[in-house]
Amino acid sequence: MAFEAILSQEDRKPRRWQRVTLIVSLVLHGAALAAGVVHSLWQVEEMPLPAVHVTLTTALPPPPPPPPPARKPSGSTKPRTKIDVKPDTLVQPKEVPKEAPKADEPEAASDDDDKGEVGGVEGGVQGGVVGGVVGGVVGSPAPPPPPDNRPKLVSPQIARRQLLINPDAPAYKVHPPPALARNKFSADLMVCVSAQGSVTSVRILKPAGPAIDSQIPVVLRRWRYRPLLIDGRPTPFCYQLRYQIGP
């Protein structure tokens, strides 16, 4: 009932003095606020700027030059000795004995010995032959050239005649995998043999296939040959071989 009574009251207009009091209060508050803002801005003290000290560094002055050397005195301090010359007296020169040559020193070589022989070597024997050896005989033939140890390239027929083993024996033959046992393969090889008859290298010129090529050098290094004699001397040799694999 109290709340409904409040709602049922008629709106009353504020009196005149109340409005004047409200306006004056607002004006005073606004003036006080403005005065406070102005006073706070007016009383702001300026902060002093920090002092900055700048020091300029310059290069050190160069050192002073060294003092000049002392001058030598113009006059010499040594006393001069006066030589008395007697023109009437004759002085006989003294004989200086000649030194005898030492036995250990060799005699000086003449100009003819310094010329030497064209094509000779230092320390050679005088009157020797250019290209000769100490203890040789004048007019003897030149020594034979050193032997040539390079492998000789021979034909496959000559190399086959030098074989000491049977290349068709199972121990000296390449066996393809079981899956390729019925197929035929061929490879071109360069086989090199030492002077003693053992195989030194096997180079594949034309491969037979990945499954066969890895076995070829291993098997052919087991082959043995008779020494190949050239001029009665065992000589290494090489030859080309067409190697057939298969049934």
Secondary structure, 3 states (H helix, E strand, C coil): CHHHHHHHCCCCCCCHHHHHHHHHHHHHHHHHHHHHHHHHHHCCCCCCCCCCCCCCCCCCCCCCCCCCCCCCCCCCCCCCCCCCCCCCCCCCCCCCCCCCCCCCCCCCCCHHHHHCCCCCCCCCCCCCCCCCCCCCCCCCCCCCCCCCCCCEECCHHHHHHCECCCCCCHHHCCCCCHHHCCCCEEEEEEEEECCCCEEEEEEEEECCCHHHHCCHHHHHCCCEECCEEECCEEECEEEEEEEEECC
